[in-house]
Amino acid sequence: MSLLDLAPVIPVVVVDDVETAVPMARALVAGGLPAIEVTLRTAGALEAIARIAAEVPGAVVGAGTVRTAADVAAAVESGARFLVSPGTTPTLLDALQAAGVPFLPGAATASEVMALAERGLEELKFFPAEAAGGLPYLKSLAGPLPGVRFCPTGGIRPDTARDYLALPNVGCVGGTWLTPADALASGDWARVEKLAAEAAALR
């Protein structure tokens, strides 16, 4: 199954405290969101990926903010089952294609989308979604580039997610609202599960 079809929303999470990774992931999966993108923005991100991969049945954990070939190798070694990049360079794309796991390369312009399509890629991350043109921009891409589907991420909120999901070229959206920092800090996993369940019901 395509990454874009696992759930309507992929939680994009920043793990500051590795001890929160497993209960957070369990809450997200319980709420109906199996795909979890752990961003490589903190020192504990790789350990968080490893713990989720080992301890949370039903979780499909991936690495986000993948920027280099070294990031690709480290994430896969830690147990990441998919990779997401904010943008795409030729060197990074070579590493992503050689990694042996699904990936969503980042694109923000028609030219970037076309360049990735030339490499046979039809499932991409649209980032930063709101800053790069949001709904109107994605609508405009659907006509000339009908074979490409996106996971828009960046600035999407619960009240705009459904509008994105209604677009024919959007498979899912990435969201940071599912794991509020105060909920992670206080261990309010019931709140995380509730937010996940609401997101899972978006389509």
Phi and psi restraints in degrees (value plus and minus 20) as a CYANA .aco file:
   2 SER   PHI     -86.1   -46.1
   2 SER   PSI     126.7   166.7
   3 LEU   PHI     -75.9   -35.9
   3 LEU   PSI     -55.5   -15.5
   4 LEU   PHI     -90.7   -50.7
   4 LEU   PSI     -32.1     7.9
   5 ASP   PHI    -127.3   -87.3
   5 ASP   PSI     -18.5    21.5
   6 LEU   PHI     -88.8   -48.8
   6 LEU   PSI     -57.9   -17.9
   7 ALA   PHI    -185.5  -145.5
   7 ALA   PSI     138.8   178.8
   8 PRO   PHI     -87.5   -47.5
   8 PRO   PSI     -43.7    -3.7
   9 VAL   PHI    -152.3  -112.3
   9 VAL   PSI     113.2   153.2
  10 ILE   PHI    -121.7   -81.7
  10 ILE   PSI      95.3   135.3
  11 PRO   PHI     -84.0   -44.0
  11 PRO   PSI     110.9   150.9
  12 VAL   PHI    -126.6   -86.6
  12 VAL   PSI      90.8   130.8
  13 VAL   PHI    -139.9   -99.9
  13 VAL   PSI     125.2   165.2
  14 VAL   PHI    -131.7   -91.7
  14 VAL   PSI      98.4   138.4
  15 VAL   PHI    -122.6   -82.6
  15 VAL   PSI      85.5   125.5
  16 ASP   PHI    -105.7   -65.7
  16 ASP   PSI     -54.4   -14.4
  17 ASP   PHI    -137.3   -97.3
  17 ASP   PSI      92.6   132.6
  18 VAL   PHI     -78.3   -38.3
  18 VAL   PSI     -48.6    -8.6
  19 GLU   PHI     -85.5   -45.5
  19 GLU   PSI     -39.3     0.7
  20 THR   PHI    -105.4   -65.4
  20 THR   PSI     -31.8     8.2
  21 ALA   PHI     -80.9   -40.9
  21 ALA   PSI     -70.1   -30.1
  22 VAL   PHI     -88.4   -48.4
  22 VAL   PSI     -71.1   -31.1
  23 PRO   PHI     -82.3   -42.3
  23 PRO   PSI     -54.3   -14.3
  24 MET   PHI     -82.1   -42.1
  24 MET   PSI     -67.9   -27.9
  25 ALA   PHI     -83.9   -43.9
  25 ALA   PSI     -59.4   -19.4
  26 ARG   PHI     -81.8   -41.8
  26 ARG   PSI     -60.0   -20.0
  27 ALA   PHI     -86.1   -46.1
  27 ALA   PSI     -61.5   -21.5
  28 LEU   PHI     -84.8   -44.8
  28 LEU   PSI     -63.5   -23.5
  29 VAL   PHI     -85.8   -45.8
  29 VAL   PSI     -61.9   -21.9
  30 ALA   PHI     -81.2   -41.2
  30 ALA   PSI     -52.4   -12.4
  31 GLY   PHI     -98.7   -58.7
  31 GLY   PSI     -29.3    10.7
  32 GLY   PHI      87.3   127.3
  32 GLY   PSI      -6.5    33.5
  33 LEU   PHI    -137.2   -97.2
  33 LEU   PSI      73.0   113.0
  34 PRO   PHI     -96.5   -56.5
  34 PRO   PSI     -52.7   -12.7
  35 ALA   PHI    -101.9   -61.9
  35 ALA   PSI     106.3   146.3
  36 ILE   PHI    -151.7  -111.7
  36 ILE   PSI     101.4   141.4
  37 GLU   PHI    -119.1   -79.1
  37 GLU   PSI      91.7   131.7
  38 VAL   PHI    -114.6   -74.6
  38 VAL   PSI      96.5   136.5
  39 THR   PHI     -96.1   -56.1
  39 THR   PSI     121.4   161.4
  40 LEU   PHI    -104.9   -64.9
  40 LEU   PSI      37.4    77.4
  41 ARG   PHI    -131.5   -91.5
  41 ARG   PSI     -24.4    15.6
  42 THR   PHI    -149.4  -109.4
  42 THR   PSI     140.5   180.5
  43 ALA   PHI     -83.8   -43.8
  43 ALA   PSI     -48.0    -8.0
  44 GLY   PHI    -115.2   -75.2
  44 GLY   PSI     -12.7    27.3
  45 ALA   PHI     -80.8   -40.8
  45 ALA   PSI     -65.0   -25.0
  46 LEU   PHI     -86.3   -46.3
  46 LEU   PSI     -59.5   -19.5
  47 GLU   PHI     -85.7   -45.7
  47 GLU   PSI     -57.8   -17.8
  48 ALA   PHI     -81.1   -41.1
  48 ALA   PSI     -63.8   -23.8
  49 ILE   PHI     -80.2   -40.2
  49 ILE   PSI     -65.4   -25.4
  50 ALA   PHI     -81.8   -41.8
  50 ALA   PSI     -63.0   -23.0
  51 ARG   PHI     -86.9   -46.9
  51 ARG   PSI     -63.1   -23.1
  52 ILE   PHI     -82.8   -42.8
  52 ILE   PSI     -63.8   -23.8
  53 ALA   PHI     -80.3   -40.3
  53 ALA   PSI     -56.5   -16.5
  54 ALA   PHI    -105.9   -65.9
  54 ALA   PSI     -47.6    -7.6
  55 GLU   PHI    -138.9   -98.9
  55 GLU   PSI     -24.1    15.9
  56 VAL   PHI    -141.7  -101.7
  56 VAL   PSI      72.4   112.4
  57 PRO   PHI     -79.9   -39.9
  57 PRO   PSI     118.5   158.5
  58 GLY   PHI      72.2   112.2
  58 GLY   PSI     -33.9     6.1
  59 ALA   PHI    -102.4   -62.4
  59 ALA   PSI     117.4   157.4
  60 VAL   PHI    -131.8   -91.8
  60 VAL   PSI      72.5   112.5
  61 VAL   PHI    -112.3   -72.3
  61 VAL   PSI     116.8   156.8
  62 GLY   PHI    -151.5  -111.5
  62 GLY   PSI     153.9   193.9
  63 ALA   PHI    -131.6   -91.6
  63 ALA   PSI     113.0   153.0
  64 GLY   PHI    -132.0   -92.0
  64 GLY   PSI     154.4   194.4
  65 THR   PHI      35.2    75.2
  65 THR   PSI      20.0    60.0
  66 VAL   PHI    -100.9   -60.9
  66 VAL   PSI      99.3   139.3
  67 ARG   PHI    -140.8  -100.8
  67 ARG   PSI     -40.3    -0.3
  68 THR   PHI    -155.5  -115.5
  68 THR   PSI     146.2   186.2
  69 ALA   PHI     -82.5   -42.5
  69 ALA   PSI     -53.8   -13.8
  70 ALA   PHI     -84.7   -44.7
  70 ALA   PSI     -59.1   -19.1
  71 ASP   PHI     -80.0   -40.0
  71 ASP   PSI     -63.9   -23.9
  72 VAL   PHI     -77.8   -37.8
  72 VAL   PSI     -70.7   -30.7
  73 ALA   PHI     -83.0   -43.0
  73 ALA   PSI     -64.4   -24.4
  74 ALA   PHI     -86.0   -46.0
  74 ALA   PSI     -60.1   -20.1
  75 ALA   PHI     -86.0   -46.0
  75 ALA   PSI     -65.3   -25.3
  76 VAL   PHI     -85.0   -45.0
  76 VAL   PSI     -60.2   -20.2
  77 GLU   PHI     -82.8   -42.8
  77 GLU   PSI     -51.4   -11.4
  78 SER   PHI     -99.7   -59.7
  78 SER   PSI     -30.1     9.9
  79 GLY   PHI      92.1   132.1
  79 GLY   PSI     -11.9    28.1
  80 ALA   PHI     -83.1   -43.1
  80 ALA   PSI     113.4   153.4
  81 ARG   PHI    -120.2   -80.2
  81 ARG   PSI     -25.8    14.2
  82 PHE   PHI    -175.3  -135.3
  82 PHE   PSI     143.5   183.5
  83 LEU   PHI    -151.9  -111.9
  83 LEU   PSI     124.1   164.1
  84 VAL   PHI    -154.1  -114.1
  84 VAL   PSI     111.2   151.2
  85 SER   PHI    -136.8   -96.8
  85 SER   PSI     128.3   168.3
  86 PRO   PHI     -93.0   -53.0
  86 PRO   PSI     -47.0    -7.0
  87 GLY   PHI    -171.6  -131.6
  87 GLY   PSI    -195.3  -155.3
  88 THR   PHI    -160.5  -120.5
  88 THR   PSI     109.0   149.0
  89 THR   PHI    -134.3   -94.3
  89 THR   PSI     141.2   181.2
  90 PRO   PHI     -76.6   -36.6
  90 PRO   PSI     -62.0   -22.0
  91 THR   PHI     -85.6   -45.6
  91 THR   PSI     -64.1   -24.1
  92 LEU   PHI     -84.1   -44.1
  92 LEU   PSI     -61.8   -21.8
  93 LEU   PHI     -82.4   -42.4
  93 LEU   PSI     -59.4   -19.4
  94 ASP   PHI     -79.0   -39.0
  94 ASP   PSI     -63.5   -23.5
  95 ALA   PHI     -87.5   -47.5
  95 ALA   PSI     -60.4   -20.4
  96 LEU   PHI     -82.8   -42.8
  96 LEU   PSI     -64.0   -24.0
  97 GLN   PHI     -89.5   -49.5
  97 GLN   PSI     -44.2    -4.2
  98 ALA   PHI    -109.4   -69.4
  98 ALA   PSI     -26.8    13.2
  99 ALA   PHI     -93.6   -53.6
  99 ALA   PSI     -46.5    -6.5
 100 GLY   PHI      64.3   104.3
 100 GLY   PSI      -8.3    31.7
 101 VAL   PHI    -149.4  -109.4
 101 VAL   PSI     137.6   177.6
 102 PRO   PHI     -81.7   -41.7
 102 PRO   PSI     132.1   172.1
 103 PHE   PHI    -170.4  -130.4
 103 PHE   PSI     134.9   174.9
 104 LEU   PHI    -139.4   -99.4
 104 LEU   PSI      80.6   120.6
 105 PRO   PHI     -97.4   -57.4
 105 PRO   PSI     122.6   162.6
 106 GLY   PHI    -100.1   -60.1
 106 GLY   PSI     120.8   160.8
 107 ALA   PHI    -166.7  -126.7
 107 ALA   PSI     127.9   167.9
 108 ALA   PHI    -152.5  -112.5
 108 ALA   PSI     -27.4    12.6
 109 THR   PHI    -151.6  -111.6
 109 THR   PSI     143.6   183.6
 110 ALA   PHI     -80.9   -40.9
 110 ALA   PSI     -58.8   -18.8
 111 SER   PHI     -85.2   -45.2
 111 SER   PSI     -60.5   -20.5
 112 GLU   PHI     -85.4   -45.4
 112 GLU   PSI     -60.8   -20.8
 113 VAL   PHI     -82.8   -42.8
 113 VAL   PSI     -63.7   -23.7
 114 MET   PHI     -84.3   -44.3
 114 MET   PSI     -59.2   -19.2
 115 ALA   PHI     -83.5   -43.5
 115 ALA   PSI     -60.7   -20.7
 116 LEU   PHI     -90.0   -50.0
 116 LEU   PSI     -57.7   -17.7
 117 ALA   PHI     -83.0   -43.0
 117 ALA   PSI     -54.5   -14.5
 118 GLU   PHI     -82.0   -42.0
 118 GLU   PSI     -47.5    -7.5
 119 ARG   PHI    -108.9   -68.9
 119 ARG   PSI     -11.4    28.6
 120 GLY   PHI      66.5   106.5
 120 GLY   PSI      -4.8    35.2
 121 LEU   PHI    -121.7   -81.7
 121 LEU   PSI     106.8   146.8
 122 GLU   PHI    -145.0  -105.0
 122 GLU   PSI     -15.0    25.0
 123 GLU   PHI    -147.0  -107.0
 123 GLU   PSI      93.2   133.2
 124 LEU   PHI    -150.3  -110.3
 124 LEU   PSI     142.3   182.3
 125 LYS   PHI    -113.0   -73.0
 125 LYS   PSI     111.0   151.0
 126 PHE   PHI    -120.6   -80.6
 126 PHE   PSI      91.1   131.1
 127 PHE   PHI    -167.7  -127.7
 127 PHE   PSI     122.2   162.2
 128 PRO   PHI    -100.8   -60.8
 128 PRO   PSI      99.2   139.2
 129 ALA   PHI     -74.5   -34.5
 129 ALA   PSI     -78.3   -38.3
 130 GLU   PHI     -86.7   -46.7
 130 GLU   PSI     -64.1   -24.1
 131 ALA   PHI     -87.2   -47.2
 131 ALA   PSI     -47.5    -7.5
 132 ALA   PHI    -109.6   -69.6
 132 ALA   PSI     -17.2    22.8
 133 GLY   PHI     107.9   147.9
 133 GLY   PSI     -33.8     6.2
 134 GLY   PHI      37.5    77.5
 134 GLY   PSI    -163.3  -123.3
 135 LEU   PHI     -77.6   -37.6
 135 LEU   PSI     -68.5   -28.5
 136 PRO   PHI     -79.6   -39.6
 136 PRO   PSI     -57.9   -17.9
 137 TYR   PHI     -88.7   -48.7
 137 TYR   PSI     -64.2   -24.2
 138 LEU   PHI     -83.9   -43.9
 138 LEU   PSI     -58.5   -18.5
 139 LYS   PHI     -79.8   -39.8
 139 LYS   PSI     -60.6   -20.6
 140 SER   PHI     -89.9   -49.9
 140 SER   PSI     -44.9    -4.9
 141 LEU   PHI     -98.5   -58.5
 141 LEU   PSI     -43.2    -3.2
 142 ALA   PHI     -83.1   -43.1
 142 ALA   PSI     -55.6   -15.6
 143 GLY   PHI     -87.9   -47.9
 143 GLY   PSI     -79.1   -39.1
 144 PRO   PHI     -95.6   -55.6
 144 PRO   PSI     -39.5     0.5
 145 LEU   PHI    -148.1  -108.1
 145 LEU   PSI      43.7    83.7
 146 PRO   PHI     -90.0   -50.0
 146 PRO   PSI     -38.0     2.0
 147 GLY   PHI    -108.7   -68.7
 147 GLY   PSI     -21.6    18.4
 148 VAL   PHI    -122.1   -82.1
 148 VAL   PSI     115.8   155.8
 149 ARG   PHI    -138.9   -98.9
 149 ARG   PSI     132.8   172.8
 150 PHE   PHI    -147.6  -107.6
 150 PHE   PSI     135.5   175.5
 151 CYS   PHI    -136.0   -96.0
 151 CYS   PSI      71.1   111.1
 152 PRO   PHI     -88.6   -48.6
 152 PRO   PSI     117.3   157.3
 153 THR   PHI    -163.4  -123.4
 153 THR   PSI     121.4   161.4
 154 GLY   PHI      95.9   135.9
 154 GLY   PSI      79.1   119.1
 155 GLY   PHI      65.9   105.9
 155 GLY   PSI     -17.6    22.4
 156 ILE   PHI    -100.0   -60.0
 156 ILE   PSI     115.9   155.9
 157 ARG   PHI    -138.0   -98.0
 157 ARG   PSI     147.3   187.3
 158 PRO   PHI     -76.4   -36.4
 158 PRO   PSI     -53.8   -13.8
 159 ASP   PHI    -103.0   -63.0
 159 ASP   PSI     -29.2    10.8
 160 THR   PHI    -130.9   -90.9
 160 THR   PSI     -33.4     6.6
 161 ALA   PHI     -78.3   -38.3
 161 ALA   PSI     -62.3   -22.3
 162 ARG   PHI     -82.3   -42.3
 162 ARG   PSI     -56.2   -16.2
 163 ASP   PHI     -85.1   -45.1
 163 ASP   PSI     -60.7   -20.7
 164 TYR   PHI     -83.0   -43.0
 164 TYR   PSI     -64.8   -24.8
 165 LEU   PHI     -85.6   -45.6
 165 LEU   PSI     -40.4    -0.4
 166 ALA   PHI     -97.0   -57.0
 166 ALA   PSI     -34.4     5.6
 167 LEU   PHI     -93.4   -53.4
 167 LEU   PSI     120.8   160.8
 168 PRO   PHI     -86.8   -46.8
 168 PRO   PSI     -42.8    -2.8
 169 ASN   PHI    -120.9   -80.9
 169 ASN   PSI      -4.1    35.9
 170 VAL   PHI    -133.7   -93.7
 170 VAL   PSI     103.4   143.4
 171 GLY   PHI    -112.8   -72.8
 171 GLY   PSI     -56.5   -16.5
 172 CYS   PHI    -180.8  -140.8
 172 CYS   PSI     154.4   194.4
 173 VAL   PHI    -145.7  -105.7
 173 VAL   PSI     135.5   175.5
 174 GLY   PHI    -118.5   -78.5
 174 GLY   PSI     117.2   157.2
 175 GLY   PHI    -157.2  -117.2
 175 GLY   PSI     117.7   157.7
 176 THR   PHI    -118.6   -78.6
 176 THR   PSI     -25.9    14.1
 177 TRP   PHI     -98.2   -58.2
 177 TRP   PSI     -28.3    11.7
 178 LEU   PHI     -98.0   -58.0
 178 LEU   PSI     -40.1    -0.1
 179 THR   PHI    -149.4  -109.4
 179 THR   PSI      52.3    92.3
 180 PRO   PHI     -78.2   -38.2
 180 PRO   PSI     121.2   161.2
 181 ALA   PHI     -77.1   -37.1
 181 ALA   PSI     -57.6   -17.6
 182 ASP   PHI     -90.8   -50.8
 182 ASP   PSI     -50.9   -10.9
 183 ALA   PHI     -89.5   -49.5
 183 ALA   PSI     -59.9   -19.9
 184 LEU   PHI     -86.9   -46.9
 184 LEU   PSI     -61.0   -21.0
 185 ALA   PHI     -85.7   -45.7
 185 ALA   PSI     -55.4   -15.4
 186 SER   PHI    -113.8   -73.8
 186 SER   PSI     -24.2    15.8
 187 GLY   PHI      50.3    90.3
 187 GLY   PSI      12.3    52.3
 188 ASP   PHI    -104.5   -64.5
 188 ASP   PSI      54.0    94.0
 189 TRP   PHI     -92.1   -52.1
 189 TRP   PSI     -45.7    -5.7
 190 ALA   PHI     -83.9   -43.9
 190 ALA   PSI     -58.3   -18.3
 191 ARG   PHI     -86.5   -46.5
 191 ARG   PSI     -61.8   -21.8
 192 VAL   PHI     -82.4   -42.4
 192 VAL   PSI     -64.0   -24.0
 193 GLU   PHI     -82.8   -42.8
 193 GLU   PSI     -59.8   -19.8
 194 LYS   PHI     -84.0   -44.0
 194 LYS   PSI     -64.5   -24.5
 195 LEU   PHI     -82.7   -42.7
 195 LEU   PSI     -58.8   -18.8
 196 ALA   PHI     -85.3   -45.3
 196 ALA   PSI     -61.6   -21.6
 197 ALA   PHI     -84.5   -44.5
 197 ALA   PSI     -59.4   -19.4
 198 GLU   PHI     -84.0   -44.0
 198 GLU   PSI     -59.3   -19.3
 199 ALA   PHI     -90.1   -50.1
 199 ALA   PSI     -59.6   -19.6
 200 ALA   PHI     -83.5   -43.5
 200 ALA   PSI     -44.0    -4.0
 201 ALA   PHI    -108.6   -68.6
 201 ALA   PSI     -14.9    25.1
 202 LEU   PHI     -88.4   -48.4
 202 LEU   PSI     -38.3     1.7
